Amino acid sequence: MSQIDVLNQEGKVVKQIELADAVFGITPNQQAIYDAILVYQAGLRQGTHSTKTRAFVSGTGKKPFRQKGTGRARQGSTRATQWRHGAIAFGPHPRKYGMKLNRKVRQLALRSALSEKVVENNIAVLENLNFEEIKTKKAVALLAALGFERKTLFVADSSEDFDNAYISMRNIPNAALVTVSSLNVYDIVNADKIVFTEAAAAKAGEVFAA
């Protein structure tokens, strides 16, 4: 078990807790991280692109000119791919880009990404994210107290009261708040800093270790 400081919302150390080595202290598996990000990004693609083949291009199918004697290359239809307003050869058609990743690989990728952040010293733990009111200025002050100016991902447990904090962070471009259950590898890798609440760190140690 590795120990980490627990900070209050003023950025001061109030105590220390232990992070589960099975989640935050493994040797990162880069292939698992790569595969998880690939699957995530593939799932974001809509796949609604579409082009028309000769069967769907509007226009006549009449032969534009006779086969021989014109000195030109023979043509069977003005809807062929080489003609203006003709069909598209080998163009994209609607399809699903979704891919599947085994659960064990997905869990390994999460543990690897989190462990990498620990090695880089880019993980912090907060007591809680309880805001008395919805105020963006409060969220900005929290980031300043932590000394984080770049992309910061806050992670809370679904059982906590973080609604005011979530709404307060919506207008801050370099901050986001998610729950442990919705945490994914792409968000972890994309963030410069990860800030867990104390409850979320404990929950992640239980959920992702399986």
Salt bridges, closest charged atoms under 4 A:
ASP192 OD2 - ARG150 NE 3.65
GLU198 OE2 - LYS15 NZ 2.92
